[in-house]
Amino acid sequence: MTPQARHAALGFLLCLVLLTAFGLLTGLSVSAPGSAWSQLGLHCLHLALGLTVFLACLAFPVDQVRKVAPGMILLVGAVLVAMLFGLFGHESHNAVRWIRIGPMSWQPSTFLQCLWPVVLAHWAARSPVRLQQPWQLAKLFLAFALLMVPVLMQPDLGSVLILFTVSSITLLFAGAPVSYLRVLIPLGLGVLLLAIQLFPHVESRVTAFVNHTPDFQQVRAEEAFALGGIWGRGPGMGVMKYGAVPEGETDYVLALVAEEWGMIGTVMLWGLYVALTLFGIRLAQHAESRYGAILMASATLMLSVQAALNMAVVTGAVPPKGLPLPFVSRGGSSILALSALLGLALRAALEKRRAQTSVEEWIPWTKSSALAS
């Protein structure tokens, strides 16, 4: 491991620990009286499971991960199809996306945020020449489209857009020509227009956004930002947590953070995500293998794109979409999936492997001089 990779990994882990600590503190301060400790206990349980999964994936051999990931994706796909046909699943917010196990609910499509980057990095690293061949890219996105059909039909447009965006940028990092964006951008817009036509709730949200008529949830979030001002009302002193902001402990936790911690606290939280992104990309640059470089970049993008989209939704910059703020919102599926992905990515980025070509020969933006594959 080079000194640059070691420093980047330590900085990345430090940002992750600070985000987790901020999430615990926020979960305690924004919970309504009478439920604070129970909600904190549930969040701690999710984080403990996430830490266990992270450490397990960090210890898992990279070669084994590359072998089992395709089969696990097929398994998740089969579960999603079964849910689509109503064989099982728990309905909430007019969507059947969850499987309830005891007191906790799990969202199977979220685990694609871990498995798909692993498969994508393996596909790109195994034969980098594919990235220059339009037909190979077309076959890749055909497989991706088939995988996304049951996710889109749940309906879960947010997960599809995140995975599509991260996959597109990851391929650019891996060495795909910029010209392929001429196809992907219209394709992404086409999926969005199709979703607007298929799902009334998506159409209503987009129409309200275009007409500048925010819904009740967005109005309440704006009120929370206004009450917080620059310095905030103080931890635990917010009043919007008493049910005024729907989904305030999950998707809209940033609004409650803004009320209690003010703009200063919000900018600090935003800065943590920016720092984590920079450290993650730097670690990817100094990875010892093509696979490690691509997977680390993809994992970093998965976390940062989700955080950016959540913040954009809460601040009203984009139409509403239910999405947790990584490691700050209370959400078991998201924490487990991202923890697993980050553990696998760190292991791949720090593990040295020997082959016949250097990393930078195929991925020019990397810095490693090691021979790797």
C-alpha atoms as a printed R data frame, in Angstrom:
    type eleno elety resid chain resno       x       y       z
1   ATOM     1    CA   MET     A     1   0.000   0.000   0.000
2   ATOM     2    CA   THR     A     2   1.435   3.397  -0.989
3   ATOM     3    CA   PRO     A     3   1.520   6.284   1.516
4   ATOM     4    CA   GLN     A     4  -0.957   8.197  -0.656
5   ATOM     5    CA   ALA     A     5  -3.416   5.302  -0.612
6   ATOM     6    CA   ARG     A     6  -3.002   4.903   3.156
7   ATOM     7    CA   HIS     A     7  -3.683   8.597   3.820
8   ATOM     8    CA   ALA     A     8  -6.703   8.581   1.496
9   ATOM     9    CA   ALA     A     9  -8.104   5.457   3.177
10  ATOM    10    CA   LEU     A    10  -7.680   6.939   6.654
11  ATOM    11    CA   GLY     A    11  -9.322  10.199   5.586
12  ATOM    12    CA   PHE     A    12 -12.198   8.283   3.995
13  ATOM    13    CA   LEU     A    13 -12.744   6.203   7.136
14  ATOM    14    CA   LEU     A    14 -12.566   9.283   9.367
15  ATOM    15    CA   CYS     A    15 -15.276  11.028   7.320
16  ATOM    16    CA   LEU     A    16 -17.399   7.892   7.498
17  ATOM    17    CA   VAL     A    17 -17.038   7.707  11.295
18  ATOM    18    CA   LEU     A    18 -17.928  11.406  11.653
19  ATOM    19    CA   LEU     A    19 -21.013  10.957   9.452
20  ATOM    20    CA   THR     A    20 -22.123   8.004  11.541
21  ATOM    21    CA   ALA     A    21 -21.581   9.950  14.782
22  ATOM    22    CA   PHE     A    22 -23.519  12.884  13.350
23  ATOM    23    CA   GLY     A    23 -26.334  10.498  12.427
24  ATOM    24    CA   LEU     A    24 -26.499   9.112  15.963
25  ATOM    25    CA   LEU     A    25 -26.520  12.586  17.507
26  ATOM    26    CA   THR     A    26 -29.126  13.776  15.038
27  ATOM    27    CA   GLY     A    27 -31.304  10.706  15.578
28  ATOM    28    CA   LEU     A    28 -31.388  11.453  19.298
29  ATOM    29    CA   SER     A    29 -31.990  15.200  19.032
30  ATOM    30    CA   VAL     A    30 -34.679  15.203  16.328
31  ATOM    31    CA   SER     A    31 -36.776  12.365  17.767
32  ATOM    32    CA   ALA     A    32 -40.020  13.356  19.425
33  ATOM    33    CA   PRO     A    33 -40.201  12.956  23.225
34  ATOM    34    CA   GLY     A    34 -41.150   9.456  24.247
35  ATOM    35    CA   SER     A    35 -39.655   7.837  21.158
36  ATOM    36    CA   ALA     A    36 -36.108   9.210  21.204
37  ATOM    37    CA   TRP     A    37 -34.446   6.264  22.916
38  ATOM    38    CA   SER     A    38 -36.378   3.613  21.023
39  ATOM    39    CA   GLN     A    39 -35.548   5.278  17.687
40  ATOM    40    CA   LEU     A    40 -31.925   5.665  18.742
41  ATOM    41    CA   GLY     A    41 -31.818   1.992  19.694
42  ATOM    42    CA   LEU     A    42 -33.148   0.982  16.269
43  ATOM    43    CA   HIS     A    43 -30.631   3.242  14.541
44  ATOM    44    CA   CYS     A    44 -27.816   1.785  16.671
45  ATOM    45    CA   LEU     A    45 -28.954  -1.711  15.705
46  ATOM    46    CA   HIS     A    46 -28.803  -0.786  12.004
47  ATOM    47    CA   LEU     A    47 -25.336   0.731  12.450
48  ATOM    48    CA   ALA     A    48 -24.106  -2.303  14.399
49  ATOM    49    CA   LEU     A    49 -25.307  -4.576  11.603
50  ATOM    50    CA   GLY     A    50 -23.710  -2.222   9.084
51  ATOM    51    CA   LEU     A    51 -20.376  -2.318  10.934
52  ATOM    52    CA   THR     A    52 -20.503  -6.110  11.068
53  ATOM    53    CA   VAL     A    53 -21.203  -6.322   7.343
54  ATOM    54    CA   PHE     A    54 -18.492  -3.732   6.591
55  ATOM    55    CA   LEU     A    55 -15.830  -5.669   8.505
56  ATOM    56    CA   ALA     A    56 -16.938  -8.980   6.984
57  ATOM    57    CA   CYS     A    57 -16.730  -7.578   3.457
58  ATOM    58    CA   LEU     A    58 -13.398  -5.927   4.236
59  ATOM    59    CA   ALA     A    59 -12.043  -9.374   5.145
60  ATOM    60    CA   PHE     A    60 -13.622 -11.154   2.172
61  ATOM    61    CA   PRO     A    61 -11.173 -12.095  -0.641
62  ATOM    62    CA   VAL     A    62 -11.670 -10.000  -3.769
63  ATOM    63    CA   ASP     A    63 -11.626 -13.008  -6.124
64  ATOM    64    CA   GLN     A    64 -14.450 -14.664  -4.203
65  ATOM    65    CA   VAL     A    65 -16.551 -11.502  -4.358
66  ATOM    66    CA   ARG     A    66 -16.155 -11.308  -8.111
67  ATOM    67    CA   LYS     A    67 -17.349 -14.912  -8.426
68  ATOM    68    CA   VAL     A    68 -20.450 -14.779  -6.230
69  ATOM    69    CA   ALA     A    69 -21.745 -11.276  -7.086
70  ATOM    70    CA   PRO     A    70 -23.495 -12.241 -10.394
71  ATOM    71    CA   GLY     A    71 -25.381 -15.054  -8.682
72  ATOM    72    CA   MET     A    72 -26.455 -12.767  -5.858
73  ATOM    73    CA   ILE     A    73 -27.725 -10.208  -8.374
74  ATOM    74    CA   LEU     A    74 -29.829 -12.902 -10.026
75  ATOM    75    CA   LEU     A    75 -31.212 -13.850  -6.613
76  ATOM    76    CA   VAL     A    76 -32.197 -10.256  -5.837
77  ATOM    77    CA   GLY     A    77 -33.729  -9.961  -9.298
78  ATOM    78    CA   ALA     A    78 -35.820 -13.080  -8.685
79  ATOM    79    CA   VAL     A    79 -37.023 -11.666  -5.350
80  ATOM    80    CA   LEU     A    80 -38.010  -8.400  -7.048
81  ATOM    81    CA   VAL     A    81 -39.966 -10.251  -9.750
82  ATOM    82    CA   ALA     A    82 -41.744 -12.334  -7.100
83  ATOM    83    CA   MET     A    83 -42.694  -9.139  -5.245
84  ATOM    84    CA   LEU     A    84 -43.927  -7.640  -8.497
85  ATOM    85    CA   PHE     A    85 -46.349 -10.558  -8.902
86  ATOM    86    CA   GLY     A    86 -47.537 -10.186  -5.315
87  ATOM    87    CA   LEU     A    87 -46.071 -13.416  -3.951
88  ATOM    88    CA   PHE     A    88 -44.831 -11.526  -0.899
89  ATOM    89    CA   GLY     A    89 -43.865  -8.039   0.172
90  ATOM    90    CA   HIS     A    90 -45.045  -5.221   2.403
91  ATOM    91    CA   GLU     A    91 -46.866  -2.204   0.943
92  ATOM    92    CA   SER     A    92 -46.110   1.319   2.118
93  ATOM    93    CA   HIS     A    93 -46.636   4.710   0.454
94  ATOM    94    CA   ASN     A    94 -48.464   3.050  -2.471
95  ATOM    95    CA   ALA     A    95 -45.475   0.851  -3.325
96  ATOM    96    CA   VAL     A    96 -44.545  -2.744  -2.580
97  ATOM    97    CA   ARG     A    97 -40.800  -2.429  -2.005
98  ATOM    98    CA   TRP     A    98 -40.272  -3.900   1.446
99  ATOM    99    CA   ILE     A    99 -40.017  -7.293   3.108
100 ATOM   100    CA   ARG     A   100 -40.882  -7.233   6.784
101 ATOM   101    CA   ILE     A   101 -38.790  -9.474   9.043
102 ATOM   102    CA   GLY     A   102 -39.753  -9.072  12.685
103 ATOM   103    CA   PRO     A   103 -39.747  -5.387  13.681
104 ATOM   104    CA   MET     A   104 -37.630  -4.336  10.694
105 ATOM   105    CA   SER     A   105 -38.433  -3.794   7.022
106 ATOM   106    CA   TRP     A   106 -35.887  -4.417   4.256
107 ATOM   107    CA   GLN     A   107 -35.921  -3.072   0.712
108 ATOM   108    CA   PRO     A   108 -34.378  -5.678  -1.652
109 ATOM   109    CA   SER     A   109 -33.783  -3.205  -4.503
110 ATOM   110    CA   THR     A   110 -31.442  -1.241  -2.228
111 ATOM   111    CA   PHE     A   111 -28.987  -4.153  -2.199
112 ATOM   112    CA   LEU     A   112 -28.468  -3.644  -5.928
113 ATOM   113    CA   GLN     A   113 -26.591  -0.490  -4.897
114 ATOM   114    CA   CYS     A   114 -23.962  -2.865  -3.501
115 ATOM   115    CA   LEU     A   115 -24.054  -5.738  -5.972
116 ATOM   116    CA   TRP     A   116 -24.317  -3.904  -9.287
117 ATOM   117    CA   PRO     A   117 -21.107  -1.807  -8.821
118 ATOM   118    CA   VAL     A   118 -19.212  -5.037  -7.996
119 ATOM   119    CA   VAL     A   119 -20.424  -6.685 -11.204
120 ATOM   120    CA   LEU     A   120 -19.867  -3.521 -13.252
121 ATOM   121    CA   ALA     A   121 -16.287  -3.101 -11.967
122 ATOM   122    CA   HIS     A   122 -15.567  -6.754 -12.737
123 ATOM   123    CA   TRP     A   123 -16.985  -6.401 -16.258
124 ATOM   124    CA   ALA     A   124 -14.913  -3.276 -16.989
125 ATOM   125    CA   ALA     A   125 -11.667  -4.503 -15.385
126 ATOM   126    CA   ARG     A   126 -11.656  -7.993 -16.842
127 ATOM   127    CA   SER     A   127 -11.470  -6.778 -20.442
128 ATOM   128    CA   PRO     A   128 -10.879  -3.005 -20.739
129 ATOM   129    CA   VAL     A   129 -11.122  -3.242 -24.554
130 ATOM   130    CA   ARG     A   130 -14.890  -3.682 -24.085
131 ATOM   131    CA   LEU     A   131 -15.144  -0.050 -23.050
132 ATOM   132    CA   GLN     A   132 -14.187   1.021 -26.556
133 ATOM   133    CA   GLN     A   133 -16.689  -1.260 -28.275
134 ATOM   134    CA   PRO     A   134 -20.231   0.162 -28.698
135 ATOM   135    CA   TRP     A   135 -21.793  -3.287 -29.033
136 ATOM   136    CA   GLN     A   136 -20.295  -4.445 -25.728
137 ATOM   137    CA   LEU     A   137 -21.579  -1.304 -23.994
138 ATOM   138    CA   ALA     A   138 -24.991  -1.869 -25.550
139 ATOM   139    CA   LYS     A   139 -25.119  -5.446 -24.195
140 ATOM   140    CA   LEU     A   140 -24.117  -4.182 -20.753
141 ATOM   141    CA   PHE     A   141 -26.922  -1.621 -20.644
142 ATOM   142    CA   LEU     A   142 -29.410  -4.145 -22.003
143 ATOM   143    CA   ALA     A   143 -28.610  -6.382 -19.018
144 ATOM   144    CA   PHE     A   144 -28.895  -3.347 -16.745
145 ATOM   145    CA   ALA     A   145 -32.282  -2.428 -18.267
146 ATOM   146    CA   LEU     A   146 -33.648  -5.952 -17.696
147 ATOM   147    CA   LEU     A   147 -32.490  -5.806 -14.070
148 ATOM   148    CA   MET     A   148 -34.141  -2.419 -13.573
149 ATOM   149    CA   VAL     A   149 -37.573  -3.378 -14.963
150 ATOM   150    CA   PRO     A   150 -38.925  -4.896 -11.705
151 ATOM   151    CA   VAL     A   151 -37.374  -2.022  -9.719
152 ATOM   152    CA   LEU     A   152 -39.077   0.565 -11.928
153 ATOM   153    CA   MET     A   153 -42.404  -1.274 -11.721
154 ATOM   154    CA   GLN     A   154 -42.464  -1.349  -7.891
155 ATOM   155    CA   PRO     A   155 -42.372   1.705  -8.541
156 ATOM   156    CA   ASP     A   156 -38.920   2.920  -7.446
157 ATOM   157    CA   LEU     A   157 -37.721   5.485  -9.959
158 ATOM   158    CA   GLY     A   158 -35.160   6.934  -7.543
159 ATOM   159    CA   SER     A   159 -33.113   3.726  -7.318
160 ATOM   160    CA   VAL     A   160 -33.148   3.368 -11.097
161 ATOM   161    CA   LEU     A   161 -31.903   6.931 -11.619
162 ATOM   162    CA   ILE     A   162 -29.163   6.561  -8.997
163 ATOM   163    CA   LEU     A   163 -27.898   3.271 -10.417
164 ATOM   164    CA   PHE     A   164 -28.070   4.614 -13.977
165 ATOM   165    CA   THR     A   165 -26.171   7.796 -13.068
166 ATOM   166    CA   VAL     A   166 -23.508   5.990 -11.057
167 ATOM   167    CA   SER     A   167 -23.054   3.348 -13.776
168 ATOM   168    CA   SER     A   168 -22.635   5.989 -16.474
169 ATOM   169    CA   ILE     A   169 -20.047   7.987 -14.541
170 ATOM   170    CA   THR     A   170 -18.248   4.812 -13.445
171 ATOM   171    CA   LEU     A   171 -17.806   3.762 -17.072
172 ATOM   172    CA   LEU     A   172 -16.285   7.154 -17.816
173 ATOM   173    CA   PHE     A   173 -13.859   6.636 -14.926
174 ATOM   174    CA   ALA     A   174 -13.063   3.173 -16.275
175 ATOM   175    CA   GLY     A   175 -12.067   4.552 -19.674
176 ATOM   176    CA   ALA     A   176 -15.211   4.575 -21.828
177 ATOM   177    CA   PRO     A   177 -15.236   7.329 -24.487
178 ATOM   178    CA   VAL     A   178 -17.064  10.534 -23.596
179 ATOM   179    CA   SER     A   179 -18.976  10.280 -26.869
180 ATOM   180    CA   TYR     A   180 -21.126   7.468 -25.465
181 ATOM   181    CA   LEU     A   181 -22.924  10.116 -23.381
182 ATOM   182    CA   ARG     A   182 -24.698  11.153 -26.567
183 ATOM   183    CA   VAL     A   183 -26.644   7.930 -26.261
184 ATOM   184    CA   LEU     A   184 -26.907   7.622 -22.477
185 ATOM   185    CA   ILE     A   185 -28.260  11.123 -21.775
186 ATOM   186    CA   PRO     A   186 -31.235  10.772 -24.170
187 ATOM   187    CA   LEU     A   187 -31.746   7.230 -22.846
188 ATOM   188    CA   GLY     A   188 -31.941   8.493 -19.264
189 ATOM   189    CA   LEU     A   189 -34.374  11.229 -20.267
190 ATOM   190    CA   GLY     A   190 -36.452   8.633 -22.086
191 ATOM   191    CA   VAL     A   191 -36.707   6.503 -18.934
192 ATOM   192    CA   LEU     A   192 -37.789   9.570 -16.975
193 ATOM   193    CA   LEU     A   193 -40.487  10.453 -19.523
194 ATOM   194    CA   LEU     A   194 -41.687   6.844 -19.538
195 ATOM   195    CA   ALA     A   195 -41.975   6.877 -15.749
196 ATOM   196    CA   ILE     A   196 -43.975  10.111 -15.907
197 ATOM   197    CA   GLN     A   197 -46.407   8.456 -18.306
198 ATOM   198    CA   LEU     A   198 -46.672   5.179 -16.359
199 ATOM   199    CA   PHE     A   199 -46.959   6.425 -12.788
200 ATOM   200    CA   PRO     A   200 -49.433   9.168 -11.814
201 ATOM   201    CA   HIS     A   201 -47.566  10.077  -8.617
202 ATOM   202    CA   VAL     A   202 -44.385  10.783 -10.606
203 ATOM   203    CA   GLU     A   203 -46.335  12.937 -13.053
204 ATOM   204    CA   SER     A   204 -47.977  14.892 -10.249
205 ATOM   205    CA   ARG     A   205 -44.642  15.557  -8.525
206 ATOM   206    CA   VAL     A   206 -42.930  16.688 -11.721
207 ATOM   207    CA   THR     A   207 -45.915  18.859 -12.697
208 ATOM   208    CA   ALA     A   208 -45.995  20.492  -9.259
209 ATOM   209    CA   PHE     A   209 -42.253  21.123  -9.441
210 ATOM   210    CA   VAL     A   210 -42.465  22.694 -12.901
211 ATOM   211    CA   ASN     A   211 -45.414  24.860 -11.838
212 ATOM   212    CA   HIS     A   212 -43.598  25.939  -8.631
213 ATOM   213    CA   THR     A   213 -46.322  24.531  -6.388
214 ATOM   214    CA   PRO     A   214 -44.493  22.617  -3.624
215 ATOM   215    CA   ASP     A   215 -46.374  19.940  -1.728
216 ATOM   216    CA   PHE     A   216 -47.060  19.979   2.019
217 ATOM   217    CA   GLN     A   217 -43.848  18.098   2.824
218 ATOM   218    CA   GLN     A   218 -41.688  20.552   0.907
219 ATOM   219    CA   VAL     A   219 -43.407  23.550   2.470
220 ATOM   220    CA   ARG     A   220 -42.757  22.172   5.948
221 ATOM   221    CA   ALA     A   221 -39.112  21.511   5.078
222 ATOM   222    CA   GLU     A   222 -38.717  25.119   3.937
223 ATOM   223    CA   GLU     A   223 -40.261  26.293   7.203
224 ATOM   224    CA   ALA     A   224 -37.729  24.202   9.139
225 ATOM   225    CA   PHE     A   225 -34.855  25.804   7.217
226 ATOM   226    CA   ALA     A   226 -36.295  29.255   7.918
227 ATOM   227    CA   LEU     A   227 -36.690  28.550  11.651
228 ATOM   228    CA   GLY     A   228 -33.103  27.341  11.886
229 ATOM   229    CA   GLY     A   229 -31.564  30.400  10.296
230 ATOM   230    CA   ILE     A   230 -27.791  30.692  10.474
231 ATOM   231    CA   TRP     A   231 -27.063  29.180  13.888
232 ATOM   232    CA   GLY     A   232 -30.096  26.961  14.524
233 ATOM   233    CA   ARG     A   233 -32.347  26.618  17.555
234 ATOM   234    CA   GLY     A   234 -29.962  24.206  19.285
235 ATOM   235    CA   PRO     A   235 -29.802  20.381  19.538
236 ATOM   236    CA   GLY     A   236 -33.094  18.989  20.811
237 ATOM   237    CA   MET     A   237 -34.785  22.409  20.701
238 ATOM   238    CA   GLY     A   238 -36.543  22.038  17.356
239 ATOM   239    CA   VAL     A   239 -40.328  22.094  17.117
240 ATOM   240    CA   MET     A   240 -40.780  20.691  13.594
241 ATOM   241    CA   LYS     A   241 -39.916  17.174  14.788
242 ATOM   242    CA   TYR     A   242 -43.356  16.843  16.390
243 ATOM   243    CA   GLY     A   243 -44.795  15.464  13.156
244 ATOM   244    CA   ALA     A   244 -44.712  18.775  11.270
245 ATOM   245    CA   VAL     A   245 -42.201  17.426   8.721
246 ATOM   246    CA   PRO     A   246 -43.362  14.063   7.324
247 ATOM   247    CA   GLU     A   247 -40.589  11.441   7.172
248 ATOM   248    CA   GLY     A   248 -38.486  13.808   9.268
249 ATOM   249    CA   GLU     A   249 -36.341  11.026  10.765
250 ATOM   250    CA   THR     A   250 -35.644   9.382   7.397
251 ATOM   251    CA   ASP     A   251 -35.945  11.062   3.996
252 ATOM   252    CA   TYR     A   252 -36.294  14.633   5.313
253 ATOM   253    CA   VAL     A   253 -33.878  14.478   8.221
254 ATOM   254    CA   LEU     A   254 -31.845  17.326   6.659
255 ATOM   255    CA   ALA     A   255 -34.747  19.729   7.319
256 ATOM   256    CA   LEU     A   256 -34.708  18.894  11.033
257 ATOM   257    CA   VAL     A   257 -30.913  19.198  11.076
258 ATOM   258    CA   ALA     A   258 -31.249  22.655   9.514
259 ATOM   259    CA   GLU     A   259 -33.762  23.736  12.172
260 ATOM   260    CA   GLU     A   260 -31.652  22.615  15.123
261 ATOM   261    CA   TRP     A   261 -28.142  23.153  13.755
262 ATOM   262    CA   GLY     A   262 -28.836  26.001  11.325
263 ATOM   263    CA   MET     A   263 -27.005  26.738   8.112
264 ATOM   264    CA   ILE     A   264 -23.673  26.223   9.906
265 ATOM   265    CA   GLY     A   265 -24.518  22.630  10.805
266 ATOM   266    CA   THR     A   266 -25.980  21.940   7.361
267 ATOM   267    CA   VAL     A   267 -22.837  23.215   5.619
268 ATOM   268    CA   MET     A   268 -20.674  21.138   7.969
269 ATOM   269    CA   LEU     A   269 -22.664  18.025   7.071
270 ATOM   270    CA   TRP     A   270 -22.404  18.866   3.390
271 ATOM   271    CA   GLY     A   271 -18.653  19.366   3.832
272 ATOM   272    CA   LEU     A   272 -18.294  15.878   5.316
273 ATOM   273    CA   TYR     A   273 -19.857  14.344   2.218
274 ATOM   274    CA   VAL     A   274 -17.618  16.442  -0.043
275 ATOM   275    CA   ALA     A   275 -14.513  15.427   1.919
276 ATOM   276    CA   LEU     A   276 -15.539  11.760   1.848
277 ATOM   277    CA   THR     A   277 -16.009  11.994  -1.932
278 ATOM   278    CA   LEU     A   278 -12.583  13.587  -2.448
279 ATOM   279    CA   PHE     A   279 -10.831  11.015  -0.250
280 ATOM   280    CA   GLY     A   280 -12.671   8.176  -2.010
281 ATOM   281    CA   ILE     A   281 -11.677   9.376  -5.486
282 ATOM   282    CA   ARG     A   282  -8.085   9.908  -4.315
283 ATOM   283    CA   LEU     A   283  -7.989   6.368  -2.955
284 ATOM   284    CA   ALA     A   284  -9.344   5.094  -6.280
285 ATOM   285    CA   GLN     A   285  -6.558   6.983  -8.072
286 ATOM   286    CA   HIS     A   286  -3.921   5.147  -6.041
287 ATOM   287    CA   ALA     A   287  -5.553   1.702  -6.147
288 ATOM   288    CA   GLU     A   288  -3.287  -1.232  -6.943
289 ATOM   289    CA   SER     A   289  -5.607  -2.747  -9.552
290 ATOM   290    CA   ARG     A   290  -8.010  -1.698 -12.267
291 ATOM   291    CA   TYR     A   291 -10.791  -3.523 -10.445
292 ATOM   292    CA   GLY     A   292  -9.995  -1.739  -7.184
293 ATOM   293    CA   ALA     A   293  -9.825   1.650  -8.879
294 ATOM   294    CA   ILE     A   294 -13.154   1.206 -10.649
295 ATOM   295    CA   LEU     A   295 -14.999  -0.291  -7.680
296 ATOM   296    CA   MET     A   296 -13.705   2.364  -5.249
297 ATOM   297    CA   ALA     A   297 -14.757   5.145  -7.618
298 ATOM   298    CA   SER     A   298 -18.174   3.545  -8.090
299 ATOM   299    CA   ALA     A   299 -18.705   3.050  -4.334
300 ATOM   300    CA   THR     A   300 -17.776   6.666  -3.642
301 ATOM   301    CA   LEU     A   301 -20.146   7.858  -6.349
302 ATOM   302    CA   MET     A   302 -22.949   5.658  -5.015
303 ATOM   303    CA   LEU     A   303 -22.754   7.341  -1.630
304 ATOM   304    CA   SER     A   304 -22.172  10.909  -2.840
305 ATOM   305    CA   VAL     A   305 -24.824  10.839  -5.583
306 ATOM   306    CA   GLN     A   306 -27.423   9.536  -3.119
307 ATOM   307    CA   ALA     A   307 -26.475  12.234  -0.586
308 ATOM   308    CA   ALA     A   308 -26.573  14.951  -3.257
309 ATOM   309    CA   LEU     A   309 -29.978  13.813  -4.524
310 ATOM   310    CA   ASN     A   310 -31.419  13.672  -0.991
311 ATOM   311    CA   MET     A   311 -30.199  17.207  -0.260
312 ATOM   312    CA   ALA     A   312 -31.518  18.433  -3.600
313 ATOM   313    CA   VAL     A   313 -34.961  16.976  -2.829
314 ATOM   314    CA   VAL     A   314 -35.138  18.431   0.676
315 ATOM   315    CA   THR     A   315 -34.058  21.901  -0.498
316 ATOM   316    CA   GLY     A   316 -36.545  21.836  -3.374
317 ATOM   317    CA   ALA     A   317 -33.961  21.808  -6.162
318 ATOM   318    CA   VAL     A   318 -35.501  18.690  -7.757
319 ATOM   319    CA   PRO     A   319 -38.945  17.025  -7.574
320 ATOM   320    CA   PRO     A   320 -39.693  15.064  -4.353
321 ATOM   321    CA   LYS     A   321 -38.378  11.507  -4.081
322 ATOM   322    CA   GLY     A   322 -38.193   9.327  -0.997
323 ATOM   323    CA   LEU     A   323 -34.507   8.687  -0.393
324 ATOM   324    CA   PRO     A   324 -32.443   8.400   2.832
325 ATOM   325    CA   LEU     A   325 -29.416  10.542   3.626
326 ATOM   326    CA   PRO     A   326 -26.557   7.996   3.807
327 ATOM   327    CA   PHE     A   327 -25.510   7.052   7.370
328 ATOM   328    CA   VAL     A   328 -27.499   9.982   8.833
329 ATOM   329    CA   SER     A   329 -31.084   8.941   8.129
330 ATOM   330    CA   ARG     A   330 -32.569   5.984   9.936
331 ATOM   331    CA   GLY     A   331 -32.763   3.211   7.332
332 ATOM   332    CA   GLY     A   332 -31.541  -0.352   7.702
333 ATOM   333    CA   SER     A   333 -31.450  -1.414   4.038
334 ATOM   334    CA   SER     A   334 -29.470   1.633   2.934
335 ATOM   335    CA   ILE     A   335 -26.957   1.337   5.787
336 ATOM   336    CA   LEU     A   336 -26.365  -2.382   5.164
337 ATOM   337    CA   ALA     A   337 -26.023  -2.036   1.392
338 ATOM   338    CA   LEU     A   338 -23.639   0.934   1.552
339 ATOM   339    CA   SER     A   339 -21.616  -0.626   4.382
340 ATOM   340    CA   ALA     A   340 -21.128  -3.801   2.362
341 ATOM   341    CA   LEU     A   341 -20.204  -1.847  -0.766
342 ATOM   342    CA   LEU     A   342 -17.668   0.334   1.050
343 ATOM   343    CA   GLY     A   343 -16.084  -2.686   2.740
344 ATOM   344    CA   LEU     A   344 -15.706  -4.502  -0.579
345 ATOM   345    CA   ALA     A   345 -14.398  -1.374  -2.312
346 ATOM   346    CA   LEU     A   346 -11.787  -0.635   0.368
347 ATOM   347    CA   ARG     A   347 -10.535  -4.221   0.249
348 ATOM   348    CA   ALA     A   348 -10.302  -4.110  -3.558
349 ATOM   349    CA   ALA     A   349  -8.591  -0.699  -3.603
350 ATOM   350    CA   LEU     A   350  -5.941  -1.693  -1.051
351 ATOM   351    CA   GLU     A   351  -5.280  -5.219  -2.276
352 ATOM   352    CA   LYS     A   352  -2.307  -5.583  -4.596
353 ATOM   353    CA   ARG     A   353  -2.480  -7.861  -7.600
354 ATOM   354    CA   ARG     A   354  -0.045  -8.728 -10.386
355 ATOM   355    CA   ALA     A   355  -0.736  -8.807 -14.121
356 ATOM   356    CA   GLN     A   356   0.891  -7.709 -17.379
357 ATOM   357    CA   THR     A   357  -0.308  -4.125 -17.757
358 ATOM   358    CA   SER     A   358  -0.263  -1.124 -15.461
359 ATOM   359    CA   VAL     A   359  -3.406   0.465 -14.116
360 ATOM   360    CA   GLU     A   360  -2.792   3.835 -15.752
361 ATOM   361    CA   GLU     A   361  -2.378   2.217 -19.169
362 ATOM   362    CA   TRP     A   362  -6.126   1.555 -19.182
363 ATOM   363    CA   ILE     A   363  -7.313   4.192 -16.689
364 ATOM   364    CA   PRO     A   364  -5.287   7.384 -17.325
365 ATOM   365    CA   TRP     A   365  -6.548   9.285 -14.273
366 ATOM   366    CA   THR     A   366  -5.053   6.766 -11.814
367 ATOM   367    CA   LYS     A   367  -1.649   7.327 -10.179
368 ATOM   368    CA   SER     A   368  -0.552   3.784  -9.323
369 ATOM   369    CA   SER     A   369   2.555   2.389 -11.033
370 ATOM   370    CA   ALA     A   370   1.803  -1.149  -9.905
371 ATOM   371    CA   LEU     A   371   1.160  -3.896 -12.425
372 ATOM   372    CA   ALA     A   372  -2.446  -4.851 -11.865
373 ATOM   373    CA   SER     A   373  -5.703  -6.149 -13.260
